[in-house]
Amino acid sequence: MKERSGRKSSPLDEIRPAAWTATLTGELLELLWVLEATVAAQPALDALLGNIVAGPLFAAADFPTPTAAERKPPGEESEQTEQATMEF
């Protein structure tokens, strides 16, 4: 639409192509092909999920208990490393 009407949610609403190009047509077709393949694969995926759910399960006790270091959230270790590096 050349003249957009309605509410704007962010400055990103202003980013849009001036014209529809062959590249955009190709990208749209690729997206449609991926969606088509995904829908076509759905029956096989449903059967696979059914087999997985019906199969044997692991109990939490079957896995090793994580250490305190392994329980830390991501990034916490790198922050400590950065602080130690800055102290030198």
PDB file of N, CA, C and O in Angstrom, chain B, residues numbered from 101:
ATOM      1  N   MET B 101       0.854  -1.177   0.000  1.00  0.00           N
ATOM      2  CA  MET B 101       0.000   0.000   0.000  1.00  0.00           C
ATOM      3  C   MET B 101       0.896   1.235   0.000  1.00  0.00           C
ATOM      4  O   MET B 101       1.813   1.355   0.812  1.00  0.00           O
ATOM      5  N   LYS B 102       0.622   2.120  -0.896  1.00  0.00           N
ATOM      6  CA  LYS B 102       1.436   3.320  -0.998  1.00  0.00           C
ATOM      7  C   LYS B 102       1.172   4.246   0.187  1.00  0.00           C
ATOM      8  O   LYS B 102       2.105   4.715   0.839  1.00  0.00           O
ATOM      9  N   GLU B 103      -0.081   4.499   0.452  1.00  0.00           N
ATOM     10  CA  GLU B 103      -0.470   5.338   1.593  1.00  0.00           C
ATOM     11  C   GLU B 103      -1.054   4.431   2.665  1.00  0.00           C
ATOM     12  O   GLU B 103      -2.187   3.964   2.547  1.00  0.00           O
ATOM     13  N   ARG B 104      -0.300   4.193   3.675  1.00  0.00           N
ATOM     14  CA  ARG B 104      -0.726   3.299   4.750  1.00  0.00           C
ATOM     15  C   ARG B 104      -1.650   4.039   5.701  1.00  0.00           C
ATOM     16  O   ARG B 104      -1.393   5.183   6.075  1.00  0.00           O
ATOM     17  N   SER B 105      -2.722   3.377   6.083  1.00  0.00           N
ATOM     18  CA  SER B 105      -3.621   3.959   7.081  1.00  0.00           C
ATOM     19  C   SER B 105      -3.650   3.013   8.278  1.00  0.00           C
ATOM     20  O   SER B 105      -3.288   1.842   8.166  1.00  0.00           O
ATOM     21  N   GLY B 106      -4.077   3.523   9.395  1.00  0.00           N
ATOM     22  CA  GLY B 106      -4.138   2.689  10.588  1.00  0.00           C
ATOM     23  C   GLY B 106      -3.040   3.030  11.565  1.00  0.00           C
ATOM     24  O   GLY B 106      -2.243   3.945  11.358  1.00  0.00           O
ATOM     25  N   ARG B 107      -3.024   2.271  12.622  1.00  0.00           N
ATOM     26  CA  ARG B 107      -2.094   2.515  13.712  1.00  0.00           C
ATOM     27  C   ARG B 107      -0.705   1.986  13.390  1.00  0.00           C
ATOM     28  O   ARG B 107      -0.564   0.920  12.790  1.00  0.00           O
ATOM     29  N   LYS B 108       0.298   2.718  13.781  1.00  0.00           N
ATOM     30  CA  LYS B 108       1.683   2.282  13.635  1.00  0.00           C
ATOM     31  C   LYS B 108       2.174   1.802  14.995  1.00  0.00           C
ATOM     32  O   LYS B 108       2.040   2.498  16.001  1.00  0.00           O
ATOM     33  N   SER B 109       2.746   0.594  15.008  1.00  0.00           N
ATOM     34  CA  SER B 109       3.165   0.025  16.283  1.00  0.00           C
ATOM     35  C   SER B 109       4.616   0.338  16.613  1.00  0.00           C
ATOM     36  O   SER B 109       5.004   0.328  17.781  1.00  0.00           O
ATOM     37  N   SER B 110       5.431   0.621  15.578  1.00  0.00           N
ATOM     38  CA  SER B 110       6.840   0.902  15.831  1.00  0.00           C
ATOM     39  C   SER B 110       7.444   1.573  14.603  1.00  0.00           C
ATOM     40  O   SER B 110       6.825   1.608  13.540  1.00  0.00           O
ATOM     41  N   PRO B 111       8.660   2.107  14.754  1.00  0.00           N
ATOM     42  CA  PRO B 111       9.344   2.693  13.593  1.00  0.00           C
ATOM     43  C   PRO B 111       9.607   1.672  12.485  1.00  0.00           C
ATOM     44  O   PRO B 111       9.832   2.046  11.334  1.00  0.00           O
ATOM     45  N   LEU B 112       9.580   0.394  12.829  1.00  0.00           N
ATOM     46  CA  LEU B 112       9.792  -0.644  11.820  1.00  0.00           C
ATOM     47  C   LEU B 112       8.670  -0.665  10.784  1.00  0.00           C
ATOM     48  O   LEU B 112       8.855  -1.185   9.683  1.00  0.00           O
ATOM     49  N   ASP B 113       7.510  -0.105  11.126  1.00  0.00           N
ATOM     50  CA  ASP B 113       6.409  -0.042  10.172  1.00  0.00           C
ATOM     51  C   ASP B 113       6.769   0.782   8.942  1.00  0.00           C
ATOM     52  O   ASP B 113       6.162   0.617   7.884  1.00  0.00           O
ATOM     53  N   GLU B 114       7.738   1.656   9.073  1.00  0.00           N
ATOM     54  CA  GLU B 114       8.141   2.515   7.961  1.00  0.00           C
ATOM     55  C   GLU B 114       9.103   1.815   7.003  1.00  0.00           C
ATOM     56  O   GLU B 114       9.342   2.302   5.898  1.00  0.00           O
ATOM     57  N   ILE B 115       9.650   0.685   7.418  1.00  0.00           N
ATOM     58  CA  ILE B 115      10.598  -0.040   6.573  1.00  0.00           C
ATOM     59  C   ILE B 115       9.806  -0.979   5.669  1.00  0.00           C
ATOM     60  O   ILE B 115       9.233  -1.967   6.126  1.00  0.00           O
ATOM     61  N   ARG B 116       9.785  -0.658   4.407  1.00  0.00           N
ATOM     62  CA  ARG B 116       9.090  -1.493   3.430  1.00  0.00           C
ATOM     63  C   ARG B 116       9.630  -1.183   2.041  1.00  0.00           C
ATOM     64  O   ARG B 116      10.139  -0.089   1.796  1.00  0.00           O
ATOM     65  N   PRO B 117       9.517  -2.137   1.143  1.00  0.00           N
ATOM     66  CA  PRO B 117      10.052  -1.907  -0.198  1.00  0.00           C
ATOM     67  C   PRO B 117       9.195  -0.904  -0.967  1.00  0.00           C
ATOM     68  O   PRO B 117       7.990  -0.791  -0.739  1.00  0.00           O
ATOM     69  N   ALA B 118       9.834  -0.184  -1.876  1.00  0.00           N
ATOM     70  CA  ALA B 118       9.109   0.790  -2.701  1.00  0.00           C
ATOM     71  C   ALA B 118       8.319   0.084  -3.799  1.00  0.00           C
ATOM     72  O   ALA B 118       7.292   0.591  -4.251  1.00  0.00           O
ATOM     73  N   ALA B 119       8.794  -1.087  -4.230  1.00  0.00           N
ATOM     74  CA  ALA B 119       8.116  -1.836  -5.283  1.00  0.00           C
ATOM     75  C   ALA B 119       8.327  -3.325  -5.061  1.00  0.00           C
ATOM     76  O   ALA B 119       9.275  -3.738  -4.393  1.00  0.00           O
ATOM     77  N   TRP B 120       7.423  -4.134  -5.635  1.00  0.00           N
ATOM     78  CA  TRP B 120       7.546  -5.586  -5.550  1.00  0.00           C
ATOM     79  C   TRP B 120       8.523  -6.038  -6.618  1.00  0.00           C
ATOM     80  O   TRP B 120       8.356  -5.719  -7.795  1.00  0.00           O
ATOM     81  N   THR B 121       9.540  -6.777  -6.213  1.00  0.00           N
ATOM     82  CA  THR B 121      10.592  -7.183  -7.144  1.00  0.00           C
ATOM     83  C   THR B 121      10.532  -8.686  -7.411  1.00  0.00           C
ATOM     84  O   THR B 121       9.815  -9.424  -6.735  1.00  0.00           O
ATOM     85  N   ALA B 122      11.294  -9.118  -8.402  1.00  0.00           N
ATOM     86  CA  ALA B 122      11.385 -10.544  -8.708  1.00  0.00           C
ATOM     87  C   ALA B 122      11.990 -11.307  -7.530  1.00  0.00           C
ATOM     88  O   ALA B 122      11.620 -12.452  -7.271  1.00  0.00           O
ATOM     89  N   THR B 123      12.917 -10.671  -6.822  1.00  0.00           N
ATOM     90  CA  THR B 123      13.523 -11.305  -5.645  1.00  0.00           C
ATOM     91  C   THR B 123      12.463 -11.561  -4.573  1.00  0.00           C
ATOM     92  O   THR B 123      12.452 -12.625  -3.953  1.00  0.00           O
ATOM     93  N   LEU B 124      11.584 -10.600  -4.355  1.00  0.00           N
ATOM     94  CA  LEU B 124      10.518 -10.789  -3.367  1.00  0.00           C
ATOM     95  C   LEU B 124       9.572 -11.901  -3.799  1.00  0.00           C
ATOM     96  O   LEU B 124       9.093 -12.667  -2.963  1.00  0.00           O
ATOM     97  N   THR B 125       9.300 -11.995  -5.096  1.00  0.00           N
ATOM     98  CA  THR B 125       8.452 -13.078  -5.597  1.00  0.00           C
ATOM     99  C   THR B 125       9.116 -14.425  -5.327  1.00  0.00           C
ATOM    100  O   THR B 125       8.454 -15.373  -4.905  1.00  0.00           O
ATOM    101  N   GLY B 126      10.418 -14.510  -5.569  1.00  0.00           N
ATOM    102  CA  GLY B 126      11.148 -15.747  -5.293  1.00  0.00           C
ATOM    103  C   GLY B 126      11.110 -16.117  -3.826  1.00  0.00           C
ATOM    104  O   GLY B 126      10.911 -17.283  -3.484  1.00  0.00           O
ATOM    105  N   GLU B 127      11.300 -15.141  -2.956  1.00  0.00           N
ATOM    106  CA  GLU B 127      11.270 -15.401  -1.509  1.00  0.00           C
ATOM    107  C   GLU B 127       9.886 -15.849  -1.068  1.00  0.00           C
ATOM    108  O   GLU B 127       9.761 -16.747  -0.236  1.00  0.00           O
ATOM    109  N   LEU B 128       8.845 -15.232  -1.617  1.00  0.00           N
ATOM    110  CA  LEU B 128       7.476 -15.626  -1.281  1.00  0.00           C
ATOM    111  C   LEU B 128       7.212 -17.058  -1.732  1.00  0.00           C
ATOM    112  O   LEU B 128       6.621 -17.843  -0.990  1.00  0.00           O
ATOM    113  N   LEU B 129       7.642 -17.400  -2.937  1.00  0.00           N
ATOM    114  CA  LEU B 129       7.462 -18.767  -3.428  1.00  0.00           C
ATOM    115  C   LEU B 129       8.199 -19.773  -2.553  1.00  0.00           C
ATOM    116  O   LEU B 129       7.655 -20.834  -2.246  1.00  0.00           O
ATOM    117  N   GLU B 130       9.419 -19.461  -2.151  1.00  0.00           N
ATOM    118  CA  GLU B 130      10.174 -20.362  -1.273  1.00  0.00           C
ATOM    119  C   GLU B 130       9.445 -20.564   0.053  1.00  0.00           C
ATOM    120  O   GLU B 130       9.374 -21.683   0.560  1.00  0.00           O
ATOM    121  N   LEU B 131       8.912 -19.498   0.607  1.00  0.00           N
ATOM    122  CA  LEU B 131       8.152 -19.604   1.857  1.00  0.00           C
ATOM    123  C   LEU B 131       6.925 -20.487   1.664  1.00  0.00           C
ATOM    124  O   LEU B 131       6.630 -21.332   2.509  1.00  0.00           O
ATOM    125  N   LEU B 132       6.215 -20.298   0.569  1.00  0.00           N
ATOM    126  CA  LEU B 132       5.038 -21.122   0.303  1.00  0.00           C
ATOM    127  C   LEU B 132       5.412 -22.588   0.134  1.00  0.00           C
ATOM    128  O   LEU B 132       4.678 -23.468   0.583  1.00  0.00           O
ATOM    129  N   TRP B 133       6.562 -22.864  -0.518  1.00  0.00           N
ATOM    130  CA  TRP B 133       7.000 -24.244  -0.699  1.00  0.00           C
ATOM    131  C   TRP B 133       7.344 -24.886   0.645  1.00  0.00           C
ATOM    132  O   TRP B 133       7.044 -26.059   0.865  1.00  0.00           O
ATOM    133  N   VAL B 134       7.963 -24.133   1.534  1.00  0.00           N
ATOM    134  CA  VAL B 134       8.286 -24.658   2.867  1.00  0.00           C
ATOM    135  C   VAL B 134       6.997 -24.962   3.628  1.00  0.00           C
ATOM    136  O   VAL B 134       6.880 -26.013   4.257  1.00  0.00           O
ATOM    137  N   LEU B 135       6.039 -24.053   3.571  1.00  0.00           N
ATOM    138  CA  LEU B 135       4.755 -24.284   4.253  1.00  0.00           C
ATOM    139  C   LEU B 135       4.036 -25.495   3.665  1.00  0.00           C
ATOM    140  O   LEU B 135       3.471 -26.305   4.401  1.00  0.00           O
ATOM    141  N   GLU B 136       4.059 -25.617   2.336  1.00  0.00           N
ATOM    142  CA  GLU B 136       3.421 -26.746   1.672  1.00  0.00           C
ATOM    143  C   GLU B 136       4.073 -28.068   2.102  1.00  0.00           C
ATOM    144  O   GLU B 136       3.373 -29.039   2.389  1.00  0.00           O
ATOM    145  N   ALA B 137       5.389 -28.104   2.146  1.00  0.00           N
ATOM    146  CA  ALA B 137       6.102 -29.316   2.554  1.00  0.00           C
ATOM    147  C   ALA B 137       5.824 -29.646   4.020  1.00  0.00           C
ATOM    148  O   ALA B 137       5.704 -30.817   4.382  1.00  0.00           O
ATOM    149  N   THR B 138       5.722 -28.627   4.854  1.00  0.00           N
ATOM    150  CA  THR B 138       5.433 -28.839   6.277  1.00  0.00           C
ATOM    151  C   THR B 138       4.048 -29.441   6.459  1.00  0.00           C
ATOM    152  O   THR B 138       3.875 -30.379   7.237  1.00  0.00           O
ATOM    153  N   VAL B 139       3.067 -28.912   5.750  1.00  0.00           N
ATOM    154  CA  VAL B 139       1.701 -29.442   5.842  1.00  0.00           C
ATOM    155  C   VAL B 139       1.656 -30.867   5.302  1.00  0.00           C
ATOM    156  O   VAL B 139       0.982 -31.723   5.875  1.00  0.00           O
ATOM    157  N   ALA B 140       2.362 -31.130   4.210  1.00  0.00           N
ATOM    158  CA  ALA B 140       2.373 -32.477   3.634  1.00  0.00           C
ATOM    159  C   ALA B 140       3.032 -33.485   4.576  1.00  0.00           C
ATOM    160  O   ALA B 140       2.645 -34.653   4.593  1.00  0.00           O
ATOM    161  N   ALA B 141       4.010 -33.055   5.351  1.00  0.00           N
ATOM    162  CA  ALA B 141       4.722 -33.950   6.263  1.00  0.00           C
ATOM    163  C   ALA B 141       3.967 -34.182   7.575  1.00  0.00           C
ATOM    164  O   ALA B 141       4.357 -35.044   8.362  1.00  0.00           O
ATOM    165  N   GLN B 142       2.910 -33.437   7.817  1.00  0.00           N
ATOM    166  CA  GLN B 142       2.227 -33.498   9.114  1.00  0.00           C
ATOM    167  C   GLN B 142       1.736 -34.897   9.484  1.00  0.00           C
ATOM    168  O   GLN B 142       1.934 -35.302  10.629  1.00  0.00           O
ATOM    169  N   PRO B 143       1.107 -35.660   8.585  1.00  0.00           N
ATOM    170  CA  PRO B 143       0.678 -37.020   8.991  1.00  0.00           C
ATOM    171  C   PRO B 143       1.845 -37.900   9.444  1.00  0.00           C
ATOM    172  O   PRO B 143       1.724 -38.636  10.424  1.00  0.00           O
ATOM    173  N   ALA B 144       2.959 -37.827   8.741  1.00  0.00           N
ATOM    174  CA  ALA B 144       4.121 -38.633   9.143  1.00  0.00           C
ATOM    175  C   ALA B 144       4.668 -38.149  10.481  1.00  0.00           C
ATOM    176  O   ALA B 144       5.077 -38.957  11.314  1.00  0.00           O
ATOM    177  N   LEU B 145       4.677 -36.847  10.689  1.00  0.00           N
ATOM    178  CA  LEU B 145       5.162 -36.304  11.956  1.00  0.00           C
ATOM    179  C   LEU B 145       4.247 -36.694  13.112  1.00  0.00           C
ATOM    180  O   LEU B 145       4.719 -36.982  14.212  1.00  0.00           O
ATOM    181  N   ASP B 146       2.930 -36.704  12.862  1.00  0.00           N
ATOM    182  CA  ASP B 146       1.988 -37.137  13.898  1.00  0.00           C
ATOM    183  C   ASP B 146       2.234 -38.593  14.283  1.00  0.00           C
ATOM    184  O   ASP B 146       2.216 -38.937  15.465  1.00  0.00           O
ATOM    185  N   ALA B 147       2.464 -39.451  13.284  1.00  0.00           N
ATOM    186  CA  ALA B 147       2.727 -40.869  13.558  1.00  0.00           C
ATOM    187  C   ALA B 147       4.031 -41.026  14.334  1.00  0.00           C
ATOM    188  O   ALA B 147       4.103 -41.809  15.281  1.00  0.00           O
ATOM    189  N   LEU B 148       5.048 -40.289  13.936  1.00  0.00           N
ATOM    190  CA  LEU B 148       6.332 -40.358  14.631  1.00  0.00           C
ATOM    191  C   LEU B 148       6.188 -39.939  16.091  1.00  0.00           C
ATOM    192  O   LEU B 148       6.709 -40.603  16.987  1.00  0.00           O
ATOM    193  N   LEU B 149       5.483 -38.837  16.327  1.00  0.00           N
ATOM    194  CA  LEU B 149       5.276 -38.382  17.707  1.00  0.00           C
ATOM    195  C   LEU B 149       4.512 -39.429  18.502  1.00  0.00           C
ATOM    196  O   LEU B 149       4.827 -39.673  19.667  1.00  0.00           O
ATOM    197  N   GLY B 150       3.517 -40.047  17.892  1.00  0.00           N
ATOM    198  CA  GLY B 150       2.771 -41.113  18.577  1.00  0.00           C
ATOM    199  C   GLY B 150       3.668 -42.264  18.982  1.00  0.00           C
ATOM    200  O   GLY B 150       3.544 -42.799  20.084  1.00  0.00           O
ATOM    201  N   ASN B 151       4.577 -42.648  18.087  1.00  0.00           N
ATOM    202  CA  ASN B 151       5.527 -43.736  18.402  1.00  0.00           C
ATOM    203  C   ASN B 151       6.464 -43.334  19.534  1.00  0.00           C
ATOM    204  O   ASN B 151       6.761 -44.144  20.412  1.00  0.00           O
ATOM    205  N   ILE B 152       6.923 -42.103  19.518  1.00  0.00           N
ATOM    206  CA  ILE B 152       7.835 -41.627  20.567  1.00  0.00           C
ATOM    207  C   ILE B 152       7.131 -41.615  21.919  1.00  0.00           C
ATOM    208  O   ILE B 152       7.688 -42.080  22.914  1.00  0.00           O
ATOM    209  N   VAL B 153       5.926 -41.091  21.959  1.00  0.00           N
ATOM    210  CA  VAL B 153       5.183 -41.003  23.223  1.00  0.00           C
ATOM    211  C   VAL B 153       4.830 -42.390  23.747  1.00  0.00           C
ATOM    212  O   VAL B 153       4.813 -42.608  24.958  1.00  0.00           O
ATOM    213  N   ALA B 154       4.550 -43.323  22.854  1.00  0.00           N
ATOM    214  CA  ALA B 154       4.193 -44.680  23.271  1.00  0.00           C
ATOM    215  C   ALA B 154       5.411 -45.504  23.692  1.00  0.00           C
ATOM    216  O   ALA B 154       5.262 -46.560  24.307  1.00  0.00           O
ATOM    217  N   GLY B 155       6.596 -45.033  23.368  1.00  0.00           N
ATOM    218  CA  GLY B 155       7.820 -45.772  23.672  1.00  0.00           C
ATOM    219  C   GLY B 155       8.231 -45.653  25.124  1.00  0.00           C
ATOM    220  O   GLY B 155       7.532 -45.047  25.936  1.00  0.00           O
ATOM    221  N   PRO B 156       9.380 -46.242  25.443  1.00  0.00           N
ATOM    222  CA  PRO B 156       9.859 -46.213  26.826  1.00  0.00           C
ATOM    223  C   PRO B 156      10.245 -44.794  27.250  1.00  0.00           C
ATOM    224  O   PRO B 156      10.718 -43.991  26.446  1.00  0.00           O
ATOM    225  N   LEU B 157      10.033 -44.516  28.523  1.00  0.00           N
ATOM    226  CA  LEU B 157      10.346 -43.199  29.072  1.00  0.00           C
ATOM    227  C   LEU B 157      11.529 -43.294  30.026  1.00  0.00           C
ATOM    228  O   LEU B 157      11.813 -44.362  30.567  1.00  0.00           O
ATOM    229  N   PHE B 158      12.204 -42.194  30.226  1.00  0.00           N
ATOM    230  CA  PHE B 158      13.292 -42.107  31.197  1.00  0.00           C
ATOM    231  C   PHE B 158      12.761 -41.434  32.454  1.00  0.00           C
ATOM    232  O   PHE B 158      11.991 -40.477  32.378  1.00  0.00           O
ATOM    233  N   ALA B 159      13.169 -41.932  33.587  1.00  0.00           N
ATOM    234  CA  ALA B 159      12.828 -41.297  34.862  1.00  0.00           C
ATOM    235  C   ALA B 159      13.917 -40.273  35.182  1.00  0.00           C
ATOM    236  O   ALA B 159      15.060 -40.419  34.747  1.00  0.00           O
ATOM    237  N   ALA B 160      13.565 -39.255  35.930  1.00  0.00           N
ATOM    238  CA  ALA B 160      14.537 -38.231  36.310  1.00  0.00           C
ATOM    239  C   ALA B 160      15.715 -38.859  37.058  1.00  0.00           C
ATOM    240  O   ALA B 160      16.844 -38.379  36.949  1.00  0.00           O
ATOM    241  N   ALA B 161      15.465 -39.911  37.803  1.00  0.00           N
ATOM    242  CA  ALA B 161      16.520 -40.570  38.571  1.00  0.00           C
ATOM    243  C   ALA B 161      17.533 -41.282  37.663  1.00  0.00           C
ATOM    244  O   ALA B 161      18.630 -41.620  38.108  1.00  0.00           O
ATOM    245  N   ASP B 162      17.173 -41.508  36.406  1.00  0.00           N
ATOM    246  CA  ASP B 162      18.088 -42.162  35.471  1.00  0.00           C
ATOM    247  C   ASP B 162      19.216 -41.233  35.017  1.00  0.00           C
ATOM    248  O   ASP B 162      20.213 -41.697  34.464  1.00  0.00           O
ATOM    249  N   PHE B 163      19.069 -39.943  35.245  1.00  0.00           N
ATOM    250  CA  PHE B 163      20.057 -38.966  34.796  1.00  0.00           C
ATOM    251  C   PHE B 163      20.922 -38.499  35.962  1.00  0.00           C
ATOM    252  O   PHE B 163      20.455 -38.470  37.101  1.00  0.00           O
ATOM    253  N   PRO B 164      22.167 -38.134  35.697  1.00  0.00           N
ATOM    254  CA  PRO B 164      23.021 -37.652  36.787  1.00  0.00           C
ATOM    255  C   PRO B 164      22.530 -36.302  37.317  1.00  0.00           C
ATOM    256  O   PRO B 164      21.946 -35.507  36.582  1.00  0.00           O
ATOM    257  N   THR B 165      22.774 -36.065  38.582  1.00  0.00           N
ATOM    258  CA  THR B 165      22.398 -34.800  39.193  1.00  0.00           C
ATOM    259  C   THR B 165      23.391 -33.722  38.763  1.00  0.00           C
ATOM    260  O   THR B 165      24.599 -33.919  38.895  1.00  0.00           O
ATOM    261  N   PRO B 166      22.908 -32.582  38.248  1.00  0.00           N
ATOM    262  CA  PRO B 166      23.835 -31.526  37.812  1.00  0.00           C
ATOM    263  C   PRO B 166      24.557 -30.888  38.997  1.00  0.00           C
ATOM    264  O   PRO B 166      24.021 -30.797  40.102  1.00  0.00           O
ATOM    265  N   THR B 167      25.766 -30.457  38.738  1.00  0.00           N
ATOM    266  CA  THR B 167      26.542 -29.777  39.777  1.00  0.00           C
ATOM    267  C   THR B 167      26.030 -28.351  39.941  1.00  0.00           C
ATOM    268  O   THR B 167      25.222 -27.883  39.140  1.00  0.00           O
ATOM    269  N   ALA B 168      26.495 -27.668  40.968  1.00  0.00           N
ATOM    270  CA  ALA B 168      26.086 -26.275  41.204  1.00  0.00           C
ATOM    271  C   ALA B 168      26.507 -25.393  40.031  1.00  0.00           C
ATOM    272  O   ALA B 168      25.766 -24.494  39.635  1.00  0.00           O
ATOM    273  N   ALA B 169      27.683 -25.644  39.478  1.00  0.00           N
ATOM    274  CA  ALA B 169      28.157 -24.855  38.340  1.00  0.00           C
ATOM    275  C   ALA B 169      27.275 -25.074  37.113  1.00  0.00           C
ATOM    276  O   ALA B 169      27.031 -24.143  36.346  1.00  0.00           O
ATOM    277  N   GLU B 170      26.797 -26.303  36.930  1.00  0.00           N
ATOM    278  CA  GLU B 170      25.936 -26.608  35.787  1.00  0.00           C
ATOM    279  C   GLU B 170      24.549 -26.003  35.940  1.00  0.00           C
ATOM    280  O   GLU B 170      23.845 -25.809  34.949  1.00  0.00           O
ATOM    281  N   ARG B 171      24.147 -25.701  37.174  1.00  0.00           N
ATOM    282  CA  ARG B 171      22.826 -25.121  37.418  1.00  0.00           C
ATOM    283  C   ARG B 171      22.785 -23.609  37.211  1.00  0.00           C
ATOM    284  O   ARG B 171      21.706 -23.019  37.169  1.00  0.00           O
ATOM    285  N   LYS B 172      23.953 -22.978  37.082  1.00  0.00           N
ATOM    286  CA  LYS B 172      23.992 -21.526  36.915  1.00  0.00           C
ATOM    287  C   LYS B 172      23.344 -21.134  35.594  1.00  0.00           C
ATOM    288  O   LYS B 172      23.491 -21.842  34.597  1.00  0.00           O
ATOM    289  N   PRO B 173      22.631 -20.014  35.578  1.00  0.00           N
ATOM    290  CA  PRO B 173      22.018 -19.565  34.322  1.00  0.00           C
ATOM    291  C   PRO B 173      23.077 -19.175  33.299  1.00  0.00           C
ATOM    292  O   PRO B 173      24.180 -18.778  33.674  1.00  0.00           O
ATOM    293  N   PRO B 174      22.758 -19.281  32.025  1.00  0.00           N
ATOM    294  CA  PRO B 174      23.718 -18.902  30.985  1.00  0.00           C
ATOM    295  C   PRO B 174      24.141 -17.450  31.140  1.00  0.00           C
ATOM    296  O   PRO B 174      23.336 -16.598  31.516  1.00  0.00           O
ATOM    297  N   GLY B 175      25.395 -17.175  30.852  1.00  0.00           N
ATOM    298  CA  GLY B 175      25.897 -15.812  30.926  1.00  0.00           C
ATOM    299  C   GLY B 175      26.492 -15.450  32.268  1.00  0.00           C
ATOM    300  O   GLY B 175      27.337 -14.558  32.339  1.00  0.00           O
ATOM    301  N   GLU B 176      26.082 -16.104  33.323  1.00  0.00           N
ATOM    302  CA  GLU B 176      26.583 -15.780  34.660  1.00  0.00           C
ATOM    303  C   GLU B 176      28.072 -16.075  34.746  1.00  0.00           C
ATOM    304  O   GLU B 176      28.828 -15.314  35.349  1.00  0.00           O
ATOM    305  N   GLU B 177      28.496 -17.193  34.136  1.00  0.00           N
ATOM    306  CA  GLU B 177      29.909 -17.563  34.158  1.00  0.00           C
ATOM    307  C   GLU B 177      30.738 -16.564  33.350  1.00  0.00           C
ATOM    308  O   GLU B 177      31.829 -16.183  33.775  1.00  0.00           O
ATOM    309  N   SER B 178      30.232 -16.138  32.191  1.00  0.00           N
ATOM    310  CA  SER B 178      30.990 -15.204  31.357  1.00  0.00           C
ATOM    311  C   SER B 178      31.110 -13.844  32.022  1.00  0.00           C
ATOM    312  O   SER B 178      32.118 -13.162  31.836  1.00  0.00           O
ATOM    313  N   GLU B 179      30.111 -13.429  32.791  1.00  0.00           N
ATOM    314  CA  GLU B 179      30.189 -12.161  33.520  1.00  0.00           C
ATOM    315  C   GLU B 179      31.304 -12.213  34.557  1.00  0.00           C
ATOM    316  O   GLU B 179      32.049 -11.247  34.721  1.00  0.00           O
ATOM    317  N   GLN B 180      31.420 -13.334  35.252  1.00  0.00           N
ATOM    318  CA  GLN B 180      32.473 -13.483  36.250  1.00  0.00           C
ATOM    319  C   GLN B 180      33.838 -13.488  35.581  1.00  0.00           C
ATOM    320  O   GLN B 180      34.790 -12.915  36.110  1.00  0.00           O
ATOM    321  N   THR B 181      33.941 -14.128  34.426  1.00  0.00           N
ATOM    322  CA  THR B 181      35.201 -14.168  33.686  1.00  0.00           C
ATOM    323  C   THR B 181      35.584 -12.773  33.233  1.00  0.00           C
ATOM    324  O   THR B 181      36.754 -12.398  33.314  1.00  0.00           O
ATOM    325  N   GLU B 182      34.612 -11.990  32.754  1.00  0.00           N
ATOM    326  CA  GLU B 182      34.880 -10.619  32.311  1.00  0.00           C
ATOM    327  C   GLU B 182      35.356  -9.760  33.475  1.00  0.00           C
ATOM    328  O   GLU B 182      36.284  -8.968  33.317  1.00  0.00           O
ATOM    329  N   GLN B 183      34.729  -9.907  34.648  1.00  0.00           N
ATOM    330  CA  GLN B 183      35.128  -9.134  35.814  1.00  0.00           C
ATOM    331  C   GLN B 183      36.543  -9.491  36.239  1.00  0.00           C
ATOM    332  O   GLN B 183      37.330  -8.612  36.589  1.00  0.00           O
ATOM    333  N   ALA B 184      36.868 -10.777  36.211  1.00  0.00           N
ATOM    334  CA  ALA B 184      38.216 -11.208  36.593  1.00  0.00           C
ATOM    335  C   ALA B 184      39.242 -10.678  35.610  1.00  0.00           C
ATOM    336  O   ALA B 184      40.342 -10.300  36.012  1.00  0.00           O
ATOM    337  N   THR B 185      38.906 -10.645  34.336  1.00  0.00           N
ATOM    338  CA  THR B 185      39.813 -10.138  33.307  1.00  0.00           C
ATOM    339  C   THR B 185      40.040  -8.643  33.490  1.00  0.00           C
ATOM    340  O   THR B 185      41.155  -8.159  33.293  1.00  0.00           O
ATOM    341  N   MET B 186      39.004  -7.913  33.862  1.00  0.00           N
ATOM    342  CA  MET B 186      39.117  -6.464  34.030  1.00  0.00           C
ATOM    343  C   MET B 186      39.955  -6.090  35.242  1.00  0.00           C
ATOM    344  O   MET B 186      40.520  -4.998  35.298  1.00  0.00           O
ATOM    345  N   GLU B 187      40.037  -6.996  36.213  1.00  0.00           N
ATOM    346  CA  GLU B 187      40.794  -6.724  37.436  1.00  0.00           C
ATOM    347  C   GLU B 187      42.288  -6.774  37.187  1.00  0.00           C
ATOM    348  O   GLU B 187      43.051  -6.186  37.953  1.00  0.00           O
ATOM    349  N   PHE B 188      42.734  -7.460  36.132  1.00  0.00           N
ATOM    350  CA  PHE B 188      44.170  -7.578  35.834  1.00  0.00           C
ATOM    351  C   PHE B 188      44.665  -6.324  35.257  1.00  0.00           C
ATOM    352  O   PHE B 188      45.848  -6.217  34.936  1.00  0.00           O
TER     353      PHE B 188
END
